[in-house]
Amino acid sequence: MGVLGAFILERLYSWYKDTQNENKLKESLRSELEKCLALLTGQGNLLPTMMWNSAVTSGDVKLLSYNERTQLSGFYFEIENHNYEAKRVRDSAVVSQTLSIHCYSEY
């Protein structure tokens, strides 16, 4: 009876900790997505993805439901596309600046 009781207590404690971690993860992801919205100004800002990447790498994404994971992975896919394009725009700006400086220095 003692072993069964210990097993039940361990499962309850595990469920409690998973629920706490799930809530913290959701809050962190919500905060990160809100920062993304604030940075979408058309100025080529890179959007943060650290919390999502961390959750995927650590396996904490399993704390989310299938629908939440699917929805968030779609959002973060679009964010990664945005970041890729923003990096290309920044790279082009640097190359353009370098070329214009080089051209002016020849005269």
N, CA, C and O atoms as CSV, one atom per row, in Angstrom:
chain,resi,resn,atom,element,x,y,z
A,1,MET,N,N,0.827,-1.186,0.000
A,1,MET,CA,C,0.000,0.000,0.000
A,1,MET,C,C,0.881,1.264,0.000
A,1,MET,O,O,0.549,2.269,-0.628
A,2,GLY,N,N,2.010,1.182,0.722
A,2,GLY,CA,C,2.919,2.332,0.796
A,2,GLY,C,C,3.530,2.655,-0.557
A,2,GLY,O,O,3.673,3.825,-0.910
A,3,VAL,N,N,3.893,1.622,-1.321
A,3,VAL,CA,C,4.485,1.823,-2.639
A,3,VAL,C,C,3.461,2.458,-3.579
A,3,VAL,O,O,3.792,3.365,-4.342
A,4,LEU,N,N,2.246,1.989,-3.521
A,4,LEU,CA,C,1.179,2.549,-4.351
A,4,LEU,C,C,0.928,4.011,-3.985
A,4,LEU,O,O,0.747,4.857,-4.861
A,5,GLY,N,N,0.919,4.294,-2.701
A,5,GLY,CA,C,0.726,5.679,-2.242
A,5,GLY,C,C,1.859,6.581,-2.714
A,5,GLY,O,O,1.619,7.706,-3.153
A,6,ALA,N,N,3.091,6.091,-2.624
A,6,ALA,CA,C,4.243,6.873,-3.079
A,6,ALA,C,C,4.168,7.105,-4.587
A,6,ALA,O,O,4.475,8.198,-5.063
A,7,PHE,N,N,3.764,6.092,-5.332
A,7,PHE,CA,C,3.620,6.221,-6.776
A,7,PHE,C,C,2.579,7.282,-7.129
A,7,PHE,O,O,2.807,8.116,-8.005
A,8,ILE,N,N,1.442,7.247,-6.445
A,8,ILE,CA,C,0.375,8.224,-6.697
A,8,ILE,C,C,0.846,9.633,-6.355
A,8,ILE,O,O,0.593,10.575,-7.107
A,9,LEU,N,N,1.534,9.779,-5.217
A,9,LEU,CA,C,2.048,11.102,-4.829
A,9,LEU,C,C,3.067,11.617,-5.850
A,9,LEU,O,O,3.080,12.802,-6.183
A,10,GLU,N,N,3.916,10.717,-6.340
A,10,GLU,CA,C,4.917,11.125,-7.322
A,10,GLU,C,C,4.248,11.571,-8.612
A,10,GLU,O,O,4.676,12.557,-9.211
A,11,ARG,N,N,3.216,10.877,-9.052
A,11,ARG,CA,C,2.485,11.241,-10.261
A,11,ARG,C,C,1.767,12.580,-10.095
A,11,ARG,O,O,1.750,13.403,-11.011
A,12,LEU,N,N,1.176,12.789,-8.918
A,12,LEU,CA,C,0.502,14.064,-8.652
A,12,LEU,C,C,1.500,15.226,-8.657
A,12,LEU,O,O,1.231,16.289,-9.218
A,13,TYR,N,N,2.653,15.004,-8.023
A,13,TYR,CA,C,3.683,16.044,-7.986
A,13,TYR,C,C,4.205,16.319,-9.393
A,13,TYR,O,O,4.421,17.477,-9.751
A,14,SER,N,N,4.409,15.291,-10.182
A,14,SER,CA,C,4.881,15.433,-11.561
A,14,SER,C,C,3.852,16.218,-12.383
A,14,SER,O,O,4.219,17.109,-13.148
A,15,TRP,N,N,2.581,15.891,-12.227
A,15,TRP,CA,C,1.518,16.608,-12.940
A,15,TRP,C,C,1.505,18.084,-12.534
A,15,TRP,O,O,1.353,18.964,-13.381
A,16,TYR,N,N,1.667,18.348,-11.236
A,16,TYR,CA,C,1.679,19.711,-10.721
A,16,TYR,C,C,2.850,20.507,-11.318
A,16,TYR,O,O,2.667,21.645,-11.750
A,17,LYS,N,N,4.035,19.920,-11.344
A,17,LYS,CA,C,5.211,20.600,-11.890
A,17,LYS,C,C,5.054,20.826,-13.401
A,17,LYS,O,O,5.415,21.887,-13.909
A,18,ASP,N,N,4.519,19.835,-14.113
A,18,ASP,CA,C,4.301,19.996,-15.552
A,18,ASP,C,C,3.319,21.129,-15.834
A,18,ASP,O,O,3.503,21.896,-16.780
A,19,THR,N,N,2.285,21.230,-15.018
A,19,THR,CA,C,1.302,22.306,-15.183
A,19,THR,C,C,1.957,23.658,-14.943
A,19,THR,O,O,1.721,24.607,-15.691
A,20,GLN,N,N,2.776,23.747,-13.906
A,20,GLN,CA,C,3.485,25.001,-13.635
A,20,GLN,C,C,4.416,25.358,-14.788
A,20,GLN,O,O,4.440,26.502,-15.241
A,21,ASN,N,N,5.182,24.375,-15.261
A,21,ASN,CA,C,6.111,24.621,-16.369
A,21,ASN,C,C,5.369,24.997,-17.644
A,21,ASN,O,O,5.833,25.851,-18.399
A,22,GLU,N,N,4.229,24.373,-17.892
A,22,GLU,CA,C,3.432,24.693,-19.064
A,22,GLU,C,C,2.969,26.152,-19.007
A,22,GLU,O,O,3.040,26.869,-20.005
A,23,ASN,N,N,2.500,26.582,-17.847
A,23,ASN,CA,C,2.040,27.965,-17.696
A,23,ASN,C,C,3.182,28.957,-17.881
A,23,ASN,O,O,3.005,29.995,-18.519
A,24,LYS,N,N,4.357,28.641,-17.325
A,24,LYS,CA,C,5.514,29.525,-17.494
A,24,LYS,C,C,5.940,29.587,-18.954
A,24,LYS,O,O,6.266,30.660,-19.461
A,25,LEU,N,N,5.940,28.435,-19.640
A,25,LEU,CA,C,6.312,28.397,-21.048
A,25,LEU,C,C,5.333,29.219,-21.886
A,25,LEU,O,O,5.754,29.992,-22.747
A,26,LYS,N,N,4.051,29.062,-21.647
A,26,LYS,CA,C,3.051,29.817,-22.396
A,26,LYS,C,C,3.218,31.320,-22.179
A,26,LYS,O,O,3.100,32.104,-23.121
A,27,GLU,N,N,3.489,31.711,-20.952
A,27,GLU,CA,C,3.676,33.129,-20.649
A,27,GLU,C,C,4.927,33.667,-21.346
A,27,GLU,O,O,4.911,34.778,-21.876
A,28,SER,N,N,6.002,32.892,-21.350
A,28,SER,CA,C,7.231,33.312,-22.018
A,28,SER,C,C,7.030,33.432,-23.519
A,28,SER,O,O,7.500,34.391,-24.131
A,29,LEU,N,N,6.342,32.475,-24.116
A,29,LEU,CA,C,6.083,32.529,-25.553
A,29,LEU,C,C,5.161,33.697,-25.899
A,29,LEU,O,O,5.355,34.362,-26.917
A,30,ARG,N,N,4.163,33.946,-25.058
A,30,ARG,CA,C,3.261,35.083,-25.279
A,30,ARG,C,C,4.055,36.395,-25.242
A,30,ARG,O,O,3.861,37.269,-26.087
A,31,SER,N,N,4.934,36.519,-24.272
A,31,SER,CA,C,5.752,37.718,-24.151
A,31,SER,C,C,6.648,37.893,-25.376
A,31,SER,O,O,6.806,39.005,-25.881
A,32,GLU,N,N,7.237,36.785,-25.855
A,32,GLU,CA,C,8.094,36.856,-27.025
A,32,GLU,C,C,7.301,37.276,-28.266
A,32,GLU,O,O,7.774,38.091,-29.058
A,33,LEU,N,N,6.112,36.728,-28.433
A,33,LEU,CA,C,5.286,37.094,-29.589
A,33,LEU,C,C,4.823,38.544,-29.513
A,33,LEU,O,O,4.696,39.211,-30.540
A,34,GLU,N,N,4.572,39.034,-28.308
A,34,GLU,CA,C,4.207,40.446,-28.156
A,34,GLU,C,C,5.373,41.357,-28.555
A,34,GLU,O,O,5.163,42.410,-29.157
A,35,LYS,N,N,6.607,40.948,-28.217
A,35,LYS,CA,C,7.788,41.710,-28.641
A,35,LYS,C,C,7.896,41.696,-30.160
A,35,LYS,O,O,8.252,42.702,-30.775
A,36,CYS,N,N,7.587,40.552,-30.759
A,36,CYS,CA,C,7.615,40.448,-32.220
A,36,CYS,C,C,6.645,41.447,-32.839
A,36,CYS,O,O,6.990,42.141,-33.796
A,37,LEU,N,N,5.434,41.520,-32.297
A,37,LEU,CA,C,4.444,42.461,-32.823
A,37,LEU,C,C,4.929,43.901,-32.713
A,37,LEU,O,O,4.724,44.702,-33.625
A,38,ALA,N,N,5.571,44.226,-31.597
A,38,ALA,CA,C,6.052,45.592,-31.401
A,38,ALA,C,C,7.178,45.937,-32.372
A,38,ALA,O,O,7.343,47.100,-32.738
A,39,LEU,N,N,7.954,44.938,-32.790
A,39,LEU,CA,C,9.081,45.189,-33.687
A,39,LEU,C,C,8.702,45.186,-35.162
A,39,LEU,O,O,9.511,45.572,-36.006
A,40,LEU,N,N,7.493,44.758,-35.481
A,40,LEU,CA,C,7.058,44.739,-36.882
A,40,LEU,C,C,6.663,46.147,-37.322
A,40,LEU,O,O,5.485,46.504,-37.351
A,41,THR,N,N,7.671,46.925,-37.660
A,41,THR,CA,C,7.437,48.315,-38.032
A,41,THR,C,C,7.815,48.597,-39.472
A,41,THR,O,O,7.729,49.741,-39.918
A,42,GLY,N,N,8.233,47.576,-40.209
A,42,GLY,CA,C,8.657,47.786,-41.588
A,42,GLY,C,C,10.069,48.302,-41.711
A,42,GLY,O,O,10.472,48.750,-42.784
A,43,GLN,N,N,10.832,48.249,-40.633
A,43,GLN,CA,C,12.197,48.769,-40.649
A,43,GLN,C,C,13.243,47.650,-40.689
A,43,GLN,O,O,14.432,47.916,-40.511
A,44,GLY,N,N,12.829,46.436,-40.915
A,44,GLY,CA,C,13.786,45.333,-41.009
A,44,GLY,C,C,14.321,44.849,-39.681
A,44,GLY,O,O,15.421,44.301,-39.615
A,45,ASN,N,N,13.552,45.048,-38.620
A,45,ASN,CA,C,13.981,44.560,-37.317
A,45,ASN,C,C,13.950,43.034,-37.286
A,45,ASN,O,O,13.051,42.412,-37.851
A,46,LEU,N,N,14.942,42.439,-36.620
A,46,LEU,CA,C,14.924,41.000,-36.399
A,46,LEU,C,C,14.012,40.704,-35.221
A,46,LEU,O,O,14.039,41.409,-34.212
A,47,LEU,N,N,13.208,39.660,-35.350
A,47,LEU,CA,C,12.246,39.314,-34.314
A,47,LEU,C,C,12.821,38.213,-33.421
A,47,LEU,O,O,13.509,37.318,-33.912
A,48,PRO,N,N,12.545,38.269,-32.115
A,48,PRO,CA,C,13.113,37.273,-31.200
A,48,PRO,C,C,12.456,35.903,-31.355
A,48,PRO,O,O,11.244,35.798,-31.545
A,49,THR,N,N,13.269,34.868,-31.273
A,49,THR,CA,C,12.772,33.490,-31.337
A,49,THR,C,C,13.442,32.613,-30.284
A,49,THR,O,O,13.338,31.388,-30.339
A,50,MET,N,N,14.119,33.225,-29.342
A,50,MET,CA,C,14.901,32.477,-28.370
A,50,MET,C,C,14.048,31.530,-27.524
A,50,MET,O,O,14.444,30.385,-27.304
A,51,MET,N,N,12.903,31.974,-27.052
A,51,MET,CA,C,12.075,31.125,-26.195
A,51,MET,C,C,11.556,29.920,-26.959
A,51,MET,O,O,11.569,28.806,-26.436
A,52,TRP,N,N,11.102,30.123,-28.184
A,52,TRP,CA,C,10.594,29.017,-28.995
A,52,TRP,C,C,11.713,28.021,-29.292
A,52,TRP,O,O,11.532,26.814,-29.133
A,53,ASN,N,N,12.867,28.528,-29.723
A,53,ASN,CA,C,13.989,27.641,-30.025
A,53,ASN,C,C,14.413,26.865,-28.790
A,53,ASN,O,O,14.744,25.683,-28.878
A,54,SER,N,N,14.406,27.519,-27.652
A,54,SER,CA,C,14.757,26.865,-26.393
A,54,SER,C,C,13.744,25.781,-26.039
A,54,SER,O,O,14.123,24.689,-25.614
A,55,ALA,N,N,12.465,26.076,-26.210
A,55,ALA,CA,C,11.416,25.095,-25.898
A,55,ALA,C,C,11.506,23.882,-26.809
A,55,ALA,O,O,11.311,22.752,-26.361
A,56,VAL,N,N,11.796,24.105,-28.075
A,56,VAL,CA,C,11.920,22.992,-29.020
A,56,VAL,C,C,13.152,22.157,-28.688
A,56,VAL,O,O,13.084,20.928,-28.653
A,57,THR,N,N,14.273,22.822,-28.445
A,57,THR,CA,C,15.522,22.117,-28.177
A,57,THR,C,C,15.456,21.314,-26.888
A,57,THR,O,O,15.943,20.184,-26.835
A,58,SER,N,N,14.860,21.884,-25.852
A,58,SER,CA,C,14.809,21.207,-24.554
A,58,SER,C,C,13.718,20.150,-24.472
A,58,SER,O,O,13.726,19.317,-23.565
A,59,GLY,N,N,12.784,20.178,-25.408
A,59,GLY,CA,C,11.668,19.236,-25.364
A,59,GLY,C,C,10.493,19.750,-24.557
A,59,GLY,O,O,9.502,19.039,-24.391
A,60,ASP,N,N,10.582,20.973,-24.052
A,60,ASP,CA,C,9.478,21.542,-23.272
A,60,ASP,C,C,8.248,21.805,-24.127
A,60,ASP,O,O,7.157,22.018,-23.596
A,61,VAL,N,N,8.411,21.791,-25.432
A,61,VAL,CA,C,7.271,22.026,-26.315
A,61,VAL,C,C,6.226,20.918,-26.137
A,61,VAL,O,O,5.060,21.102,-26.488
A,62,LYS,N,N,6.639,19.781,-25.596
A,62,LYS,CA,C,5.689,18.682,-25.351
A,62,LYS,C,C,4.661,19.052,-24.287
A,62,LYS,O,O,3.629,18.391,-24.168
A,63,LEU,N,N,4.930,20.094,-23.517
A,63,LEU,CA,C,3.982,20.542,-22.499
A,63,LEU,C,C,2.746,21.186,-23.129
A,63,LEU,O,O,1.703,21.306,-22.485
A,64,LEU,N,N,2.872,21.596,-24.382
A,64,LEU,CA,C,1.768,22.250,-25.076
A,64,LEU,C,C,0.911,21.208,-25.784
A,64,LEU,O,O,1.377,20.116,-26.111
A,65,SER,N,N,-0.325,21.557,-26.011
A,65,SER,CA,C,-1.210,20.645,-26.740
A,65,SER,C,C,-0.788,20.594,-28.205
A,65,SER,O,O,-0.026,21.439,-28.674
A,66,TYR,N,N,-1.288,19.604,-28.910
A,66,TYR,CA,C,-0.963,19.454,-30.335
A,66,TYR,C,C,-1.378,20.701,-31.119
A,66,TYR,O,O,-0.618,21.186,-31.958
A,67,ASN,N,N,-2.566,21.215,-30.854
A,67,ASN,CA,C,-3.049,22.408,-31.561
A,67,ASN,C,C,-2.181,23.624,-31.266
A,67,ASN,O,O,-1.886,24.411,-32.166
A,68,GLU,N,N,-1.773,23.779,-30.020
A,68,GLU,CA,C,-0.904,24.910,-29.660
A,68,GLU,C,C,0.447,24.792,-30.360
A,68,GLU,O,O,0.963,25.776,-30.890
A,69,ARG,N,N,1.020,23.587,-30.360
A,69,ARG,CA,C,2.310,23.377,-31.025
A,69,ARG,C,C,2.202,23.672,-32.515
A,69,ARG,O,O,3.079,24.318,-33.088
A,70,THR,N,N,1.141,23.206,-33.133
A,70,THR,CA,C,0.958,23.410,-34.565
A,70,THR,C,C,0.808,24.889,-34.890
A,70,THR,O,O,1.421,25.395,-35.831
A,71,GLN,N,N,-0.003,25.568,-34.113
A,71,GLN,CA,C,-0.231,26.992,-34.339
A,71,GLN,C,C,1.046,27.794,-34.114
A,71,GLN,O,O,1.394,28.655,-34.922
A,72,LEU,N,N,1.740,27.513,-33.021
A,72,LEU,CA,C,2.967,28.247,-32.725
A,72,LEU,C,C,4.064,27.950,-33.738
A,72,LEU,O,O,4.818,28.848,-34.113
A,73,SER,N,N,4.161,26.706,-34.183
A,73,SER,CA,C,5.197,26.392,-35.168
A,73,SER,C,C,4.936,27.152,-36.469
A,73,SER,O,O,5.882,27.556,-37.145
A,74,GLY,N,N,3.678,27.348,-36.822
A,74,GLY,CA,C,3.347,28.157,-37.996
A,74,GLY,C,C,3.753,29.609,-37.814
A,74,GLY,O,O,4.322,30.217,-38.721
A,75,PHE,N,N,3.463,30.168,-36.640
A,75,PHE,CA,C,3.862,31.551,-36.360
A,75,PHE,C,C,5.377,31.705,-36.445
A,75,PHE,O,O,5.887,32.625,-37.085
A,76,TYR,N,N,6.083,30.794,-35.792
A,76,TYR,CA,C,7.537,30.913,-35.752
A,76,TYR,C,C,8.178,30.614,-37.103
A,76,TYR,O,O,9.272,31.105,-37.382
A,77,PHE,N,N,7.524,29.823,-37.943
A,77,PHE,CA,C,8.017,29.625,-39.307
A,77,PHE,C,C,7.971,30.953,-40.054
A,77,PHE,O,O,8.923,31.320,-40.742
A,78,GLU,N,N,6.870,31.662,-39.915
A,78,GLU,CA,C,6.741,32.975,-40.565
A,78,GLU,C,C,7.741,33.977,-39.990
A,78,GLU,O,O,8.287,34.802,-40.722
A,79,ILE,N,N,7.978,33.904,-38.692
A,79,ILE,CA,C,8.960,34.799,-38.066
A,79,ILE,C,C,10.355,34.506,-38.605
A,79,ILE,O,O,11.112,35.432,-38.896
A,80,GLU,N,N,10.703,33.228,-38.740
A,80,GLU,CA,C,12.008,32.864,-39.295
A,80,GLU,C,C,12.141,33.357,-40.729
A,80,GLU,O,O,13.213,33.816,-41.125
A,81,ASN,N,N,11.067,33.270,-41.513
A,81,ASN,CA,C,11.093,33.814,-42.878
A,81,ASN,C,C,11.331,35.317,-42.856
A,81,ASN,O,O,12.123,35.843,-43.637
A,82,HIS,N,N,10.635,36.001,-41.951
A,82,HIS,CA,C,10.816,37.452,-41.812
A,82,HIS,C,C,12.267,37.766,-41.453
A,82,HIS,O,O,12.880,38.649,-42.052
A,83,ASN,N,N,12.814,37.047,-40.478
A,83,ASN,CA,C,14.191,37.300,-40.044
A,83,ASN,C,C,15.184,37.052,-41.176
A,83,ASN,O,O,16.155,37.794,-41.324
A,84,TYR,N,N,14.947,36.020,-41.967
A,84,TYR,CA,C,15.822,35.736,-43.100
A,84,TYR,C,C,15.812,36.910,-44.080
A,84,TYR,O,O,16.863,37.373,-44.522
A,85,GLU,N,N,14.623,37.377,-44.406
A,85,GLU,CA,C,14.511,38.500,-45.342
A,85,GLU,C,C,15.117,39.776,-44.753
A,85,GLU,O,O,15.774,40.537,-45.463
A,86,ALA,N,N,14.899,40.007,-43.475
A,86,ALA,CA,C,15.464,41.202,-42.828
A,86,ALA,C,C,16.990,41.156,-42.852
A,86,ALA,O,O,17.639,42.183,-43.049
A,87,LYS,N,N,17.562,39.973,-42.653
A,87,LYS,CA,C,19.028,39.835,-42.719
A,87,LYS,C,C,19.534,40.117,-44.125
A,87,LYS,O,O,20.574,40.756,-44.293
A,88,ARG,N,N,18.808,39.647,-45.140
A,88,ARG,CA,C,19.226,39.896,-46.527
A,88,ARG,C,C,19.162,41.389,-46.839
A,88,ARG,O,O,20.038,41.917,-47.524
A,89,VAL,N,N,18.137,42.069,-46.345
A,89,VAL,CA,C,18.020,43.519,-46.556
A,89,VAL,C,C,19.179,44.233,-45.875
A,89,VAL,O,O,19.769,45.147,-46.453
A,90,ARG,N,N,19.506,43.832,-44.668
A,90,ARG,CA,C,20.636,44.452,-43.960
A,90,ARG,C,C,21.944,44.197,-44.695
A,90,ARG,O,O,22.769,45.100,-44.831
A,91,ASP,N,N,22.135,42.968,-45.169
A,91,ASP,CA,C,23.351,42.648,-45.918
A,91,ASP,C,C,23.454,43.500,-47.175
A,91,ASP,O,O,24.531,43.993,-47.509
A,92,SER,N,N,22.343,43.674,-47.867
A,92,SER,CA,C,22.329,44.496,-49.082
A,92,SER,C,C,22.662,45.948,-48.759
A,92,SER,O,O,23.370,46.612,-49.515
A,93,ALA,N,N,22.154,46.430,-47.645
A,93,ALA,CA,C,22.439,47.807,-47.242
A,93,ALA,C,C,23.925,47.984,-46.950
A,93,ALA,O,O,24.509,49.005,-47.314
A,94,VAL,N,N,24.540,47.006,-46.301
A,94,VAL,CA,C,25.976,47.085,-45.995
A,94,VAL,C,C,26.789,47.062,-47.281
A,94,VAL,O,O,27.730,47.841,-47.437
A,95,VAL,N,N,26.435,46.182,-48.194
A,95,VAL,CA,C,27.152,46.104,-49.470
A,95,VAL,C,C,26.988,47.406,-50.239
A,95,VAL,O,O,27.950,47.922,-50.807
A,96,SER,N,N,25.783,47.931,-50.257
A,96,SER,CA,C,25.518,49.180,-50.960
A,96,SER,C,C,26.341,50.321,-50.365
A,96,SER,O,O,26.926,51.119,-51.097
A,97,GLN,N,N,26.384,50.395,-49.045
A,97,GLN,CA,C,27.164,51.433,-48.373
A,97,GLN,C,C,28.640,51.283,-48.689
A,97,GLN,O,O,29.326,52.268,-48.963
A,98,THR,N,N,29.123,50.063,-48.653
A,98,THR,CA,C,30.538,49.800,-48.921
A,98,THR,C,C,30.893,50.205,-50.351
A,98,THR,O,O,31.937,50.814,-50.586
A,99,LEU,N,N,30.033,49.871,-51.293
A,99,LEU,CA,C,30.289,50.238,-52.686
A,99,LEU,C,C,30.255,51.737,-52.890
A,99,LEU,O,O,31.087,52.280,-53.617
A,100,SER,N,N,29.298,52.423,-52.256
A,100,SER,CA,C,29.214,53.875,-52.442
A,100,SER,C,C,30.409,54.571,-51.799
A,100,SER,O,O,30.894,55.566,-52.337
A,101,ILE,N,N,30.886,54.084,-50.684
A,101,ILE,CA,C,32.069,54.669,-50.040
A,101,ILE,C,C,33.293,54.436,-50.920
A,101,ILE,O,O,34.123,55.329,-51.094
A,102,HIS,N,N,33.400,53.224,-51.474
A,102,HIS,CA,C,34.515,52.890,-52.330
A,102,HIS,C,C,34.512,53.761,-53.593
A,102,HIS,O,O,35.565,54.227,-54.028
A,103,CYS,N,N,33.347,53.976,-54.170
A,103,CYS,CA,C,33.251,54.800,-55.382
A,103,CYS,C,C,33.613,56.238,-55.105
A,103,CYS,O,O,34.295,56.859,-55.920
A,104,TYR,N,N,33.179,56.800,-53.969
A,104,TYR,CA,C,33.494,58.177,-53.644
A,104,TYR,C,C,34.966,58.359,-53.307
A,104,TYR,O,O,35.534,59.421,-53.565
A,105,SER,N,N,35.585,57.340,-52.737
A,105,SER,CA,C,36.983,57.477,-52.360
A,105,SER,C,C,37.899,57.471,-53.591
A,105,SER,O,O,39.039,57.929,-53.509
A,106,GLU,N,N,37.417,56.959,-54.724
A,106,GLU,CA,C,38.231,56.945,-55.952
A,106,GLU,C,C,38.291,58.315,-56.592
A,106,GLU,O,O,39.211,58.580,-57.365
A,107,TYR,N,N,37.355,59.191,-56.304
A,107,TYR,CA,C,37.348,60.524,-56.946
A,107,TYR,C,C,38.131,61.487,-56.171
A,107,TYR,O,O,38.236,62.651,-56.558
